[in-house]
Amino acid sequence: MIQSLRKLPHFKGIDSEQIGNLITRGLIRRHSYHKGVTVHEQNTICDGMDIVHSGKLIAYSLSSNGSETIVFEFKEDSIIGANLLFGNQNKYPMNIYCTEDTVVYHISKIAIMELLRNYSFVIPFIQSLSLNSQGMNQKIAMYTQKSLR
């Protein structure tokens, strides 16, 4: 698992010993999900960050009339939840659902705080936050430009 993690952009510059320590302490876990599984339900507390190793997930919202809106898609190397970890509103605003068989690394908040001491982790972490923010900004712009019809 250490070698697999070291291939991810967030862990390229992280020492194998530190990664192994986090795994041994249960602060980084690898989990496989089948297509159709909900990984995170709306309004549950986010207590870590996920990195998609393989597969695809979507963030979707259900309206009161039962319609579904896909807001975001997470592919290989995408992060989920990092934007919620250190804020006051740390609940998932949407459901996160597998659209195909997916492998995800779950990284606890404690592990993130330890890894943020390492500059090699900080830059990819900030880049991921920025990419997710830009993606959300594009979605917001798209939805606000729709006609009223």
VEXSEBA-993294 format. One record per residue (C-alpha): x, y, z. Coordinates in steps of 0.5 Angstrom, whole numbers, padded with zeros to 4 digits, always signed. Each point is the difference from the previous one (the first is absolute). Layout:
BEGIN
XYZ ...
//
This chain:
BEGIN
+0000+0000+0000 +0006+0005+0001 +0002-0001-0007 -0007+0001-0002 +0000+0007+0004 +0006+0002-0002 -0002+0000-0008 -0006+0005+0002 +0002+0008-0001 -0001+0001+0008 +0005-0005+0002 +0006+0000-0005 +0004+0004+0005 -0002-0003+0006 +0005-0005+0004 -0002-0007-0001 +0001-0001+0008 -0005+0006+0001 -0005-0004-0004 +0001-0006+0003 -0001+0003+0007 -0007+0003-0002 -0002-0007-0003 +0002-0004+0006 -0004+0005+0005 -0006-0001-0005 +0000+0008-0002 +0000-0002-0007 -0004-0006-0003 -0001-0003-0007 -0008-0002-0001 -0003-0003-0006 -0007+0002-0002 -0005-0003-0005 -0003+0004-0006 -0007+0003+0003 +0003+0001+0008 -0001+0006+0003 +0007+0002+0003 -0003+0006+0004 -0007+0002+0002 -0002+0007+0000 +0000+0004+0006 +0005-0005+0003 +0007+0002+0004 +0006+0001-0004 +0006-0003+0004 +0005-0001-0005 +0002+0001-0007 -0001-0005-0006 +0004-0001-0006 -0002-0004-0006 +0005-0006-0002 -0005-0003-0005 -0007+0001-0003 -0005+0006+0000 -0004+0003+0005 -0005+0005+0000 -0003+0006+0005 -0007+0000-0001 -0006+0004+0003 -0007-0002+0000 -0006+0005+0000 -0006+0000+0004 -0004-0002-0006 +0005-0006-0001 +0004+0002-0006 +0007-0001+0000 +0006+0005-0002 +0007-0002-0001 +0004+0005+0003 +0007-0003-0001 +0004-0006-0002 +0006-0003+0003 +0005-0004-0004 +0007-0003+0002 +0004+0005+0004 -0006+0004+0002 +0000+0002+0007 -0007+0000+0004 -0001+0004+0007 +0006+0004+0000 -0004+0006+0000 -0005-0002+0006 +0006-0002+0005 +0002+0006+0003 -0007+0004-0001 -0005+0002+0005 -0005-0004-0005 +0003-0007-0001 -0006-0004-0002 +0000-0003-0007 -0005+0005-0004 -0002-0006-0005 +0000-0007-0001 +0007-0003-0002 -0002-0006-0005 +0004-0005-0004 -0001-0001-0007 +0004-0005-0001 +0005-0005+0004 +0004+0005+0004 +0006+0000+0005 +0001+0005+0005 +0005+0002+0005 -0003+0003+0006 +0005+0004+0004 -0002+0003+0007 +0000+0007+0002 +0006-0002+0005 +0004-0002-0006 -0002+0006-0004 +0003+0004+0005 +0006-0004+0001 +0001+0000-0008 -0001+0008+0000 +0007+0001+0004 +0003-0003-0007 +0001+0005-0005 +0000-0006-0005 -0008-0001+0002 -0002+0007+0001 +0001+0002-0008 -0004-0006-0003 -0005+0001+0006 -0001+0008-0002 +0000-0002-0007 -0006-0005+0001 -0004+0005+0004 +0001+0005-0005 -0002-0005-0006 -0006-0002+0004 -0002+0007+0001 +0001+0002-0007 -0005-0006-0002 -0005+0003+0005 +0000+0007-0003 -0001-0003-0007 -0006-0003+0002 -0003+0006+0004 +0002+0004-0006 -0004-0005-0004 -0006-0001+0004 -0001+0008+0001 +0001+0001-0008 -0006-0005-0001 -0006+0004-0003 -0006+0000+0005 -0005-0004-0005 
//
